[in-house]
Amino acid sequence: MQAVSVETISKTYDKGRVQALEGVSFTVKEGELFGLIGPDGAGKTTLFRILATLLLADRGNASVGGLDVVRDFRKIRQVTGYMPGRFSLYQDLTVRENLEFFATVFGTTIEQNYDLIKDIYQQIQPFDHRRAGQLSGGMKQKLALCCALIHQPRILLLDEPTTGVDVVSRKEFWEMLKGLKHRGITILVSTPYMDEAMRCERIALIQKGVVFTVDTPQAIIGGYEGPLYAARASRPYALMQALRKTPEVRDCFGFGDALHFTLHDPEAPYPDQLLRRLQQDGHSDLEIQLIQPGIEDCFIRLMQDTPAAGKWSS
């Protein structure tokens, strides 16, 4: 049995004028750490709200834990833990009071399920009597995860749990997820951070409500066709304009302090002639090197090759 099954789910807003999801399909295996990867506005939160039984889809079917999201919504809420992207706990309640409240809602106690949350809760226990609204971003994140786990769910739905927290807290959070996976909990997590895709067993890349591909991160990177180059120069914006006007260049995008570009002819040799031509045009301190693609490079390539990805606007 699949832990999560999504079949051709579509959803619109504003009387059909805004398409949030269009024919989204994928499955998540039991015990899997699965990532839904895409930028803000891609449709991730809409899909998570449908799976958490907080929103109805216009078309399609979905199940969580073998239960239909429409027909069995009450049962689904007992077997899933949902952590929305925006901190939604009670700001005026303390850490302990929030945990006790959510335990009571599910007819359990902190003590009864302490073993599951122990490793996470011990990090915030010194702040037991501090109001949730006064916690740091990383502490709020851990509290929200404890509240989502307090009833021992089989499946976790985590919508952009690391957005807005520091790098150290992000790393700690993914270590916590790894520990929960070892306990057999199925985890479906969404994130706009492409680097976090590599921490998942399988991922779905989504943009403007359309899923481009579903596979392991390694398989997606391995399927990138043609060589990829990184270019650096003293005037990066001028270099980007020059590369985009060059007939041999297929596409060019900024990545940090570098520009990643590909050529129309995948069999073309290393672009020594292109390098000399750009230097002659006045681009100083110019460096071009062959590099391995990352998930973000694959995402951009898939977005260009998927016509439906540019069909809707939010």
Long-range contacts (C-beta under 8 A, 24 or more apart in sequence): 1-30, 1-66, 2-27, 2-28, 2-29, 2-30, 2-63, 2-66, 3-28, 3-29, 3-30, 3-31, 3-32, 3-64, 3-65, 3-154, 3-155, 3-186, 3-188, 4-28, 4-34, 4-51, 4-62, 4-63, 4-64, 4-65, 4-155, 4-186, 4-188, 5-61, 5-62, 5-63, 6-47, 6-51, 6-60, 6-62, 7-60, 7-61, 7-62, 8-59, 8-60, 8-61, 9-47, 9-50, 9-57, 9-59, 9-60, 9-61, 9-62, 10-57, 10-58, 10-59, 10-60, 10-209, 11-43, 11-46, 11-50, 11-55, 11-57, 11-58, 11-209, 12-58, 18-312, 18-314, 19-208, 19-209, 19-311, 19-312, 20-46, 20-209, 20-314, 21-46, 21-47, 21-57, 21-209, 22-209, 22-210, 22-308, 22-311, 22-312, 23-60, 23-210, 24-60, 24-206, 24-209, 24-210, 24-211, 25-60, 25-211, 26-204, 26-211, 26-214, 28-186, 28-188, 28-202, 29-186, 30-184, 30-186, 31-181, 31-184, 31-185, 31-186, 32-181, 32-186, 32-187, 32-201, 32-202, 33-177, 33-178, 33-181, 33-187, 33-189, 33-199, 33-200, 33-201, 34-186, 34-187, 34-188, 34-189, 34-200, 34-201, 34-202, 34-203, 34-204, 35-189, 35-190, 35-191, 35-196, 35-197, 35-199, 35-200, 35-202, 35-203, 35-204, 36-188, 36-189, 36-190, 36-191, 36-203, 36-204, 36-206, 37-190, 37-191, 37-192, 37-194, 37-196, 37-197, 37-200, 37-203, 37-204, 37-205, 37-206, 37-295, 37-299, 38-190, 38-192, 38-205, 38-206, 38-207, 39-192, 39-207, 40-192, 41-208, 41-314, 42-192, 42-206, 42-207, 42-208, 42-209, 43-206, 43-208, 43-209, 44-159, 44-160, 44-190, 44-206, 45-84, 45-85, 45-159, 45-160, 45-190, 46-209, 47-190, 48-82, 48-84, 48-157, 48-159, 48-188, 48-190, 51-80, 51-157, 51-188, 52-76, 52-77, 52-80, 52-82, 52-157, 53-77, 64-155, 64-157, 65-154, 65-155, 78-106, 78-151, 79-153, 79-154, 79-155, 80-153, 80-154, 80-155, 80-156, 80-157, 81-148, 81-149, 81-151, 81-153, 81-155, 81-156, 81-157, 82-148, 82-156, 82-157, 82-159, 83-144, 83-145, 83-148, 83-156, 83-157, 83-158, 83-159, 83-161, 84-159, 85-159, 85-160, 85-161, 85-163, 85-190, 87-132, 87-140, 87-144, 88-144, 89-132, 89-140, 89-143, 89-144, 89-147, 90-132, 91-131, 91-132, 91-133, 92-131, 92-132, 92-133, 93-131, 93-132, 94-128, 94-129, 94-130, 94-131, 94-132, 95-124, 95-125, 95-127, 95-128, 95-129, 95-130, 95-132, 95-135, 95-143, 96-128, 96-129, 98-132, 98-143, 98-147, 99-143, 99-146, 99-147, 99-150, 102-147, 102-150, 102-151, 103-150, 103-151, 106-150, 106-151, 107-151, 108-150, 108-151, 108-152, 110-150, 113-149, 113-150, 113-151, 113-152, 116-149, 116-152, 116-183, 117-146, 117-149, 117-150, 119-176, 119-179, 120-145, 120-146, 120-149, 120-176, 121-146, 137-164, 137-165, 137-166, 137-169, 138-165, 138-166, 138-168, 138-169, 138-172, 138-173, 141-165, 141-169, 141-173, 142-173, 142-176, 145-173, 145-176, 149-180, 153-185, 154-185, 154-186, 155-185, 155-186, 155-187, 155-188, 156-180, 156-185, 156-186, 156-187, 156-188, 156-189, 157-188, 158-187, 158-188, 158-189, 158-190, 159-190, 160-190, 160-191, 160-192, 161-189, 161-191, 162-191, 162-193, 162-196, 163-191, 163-192, 170-196, 174-199, 194-294, 194-295, 194-296, 194-299, 195-295, 197-295, 198-295, 203-295, 205-295, 205-298, 205-299, 205-302, 207-299, 207-303, 207-306, 207-309, 208-309, 208-310, 208-311, 208-312, 208-313, 208-314, 209-312, 210-306, 210-308, 210-309, 210-311, 212-299, 212-302, 212-303, 212-306, 212-309, 213-302, 217-295, 220-295, 220-298, 221-292, 221-293, 221-294, 221-295, 221-298, 223-298, 224-293, 224-297, 224-298, 224-301, 225-266, 225-301, 226-262, 226-263, 226-266, 227-262, 227-263, 227-266, 227-268, 227-290, 228-260, 228-261, 228-262, 228-290, 228-291, 228-292, 228-293, 228-297, 229-260, 229-261, 229-262, 229-263, 229-271, 229-288, 229-289, 229-290, 229-291, 230-255, 230-258, 230-259, 230-260, 230-288, 230-289, 230-291, 231-258, 231-259, 231-260, 231-261, 231-286, 231-287, 231-288, 232-257, 232-258, 232-259, 232-285, 232-286, 232-287, 233-278, 233-283, 233-284, 233-285, 233-286, 233-287, 234-283, 234-284, 234-285, 235-283, 235-284, 238-283, 239-278, 239-283, 239-286, 242-278, 242-281, 242-283, 243-278, 246-274, 248-274, 249-274, 251-300, 251-304, 253-300, 255-296, 255-297, 260-291, 260-297, 262-301
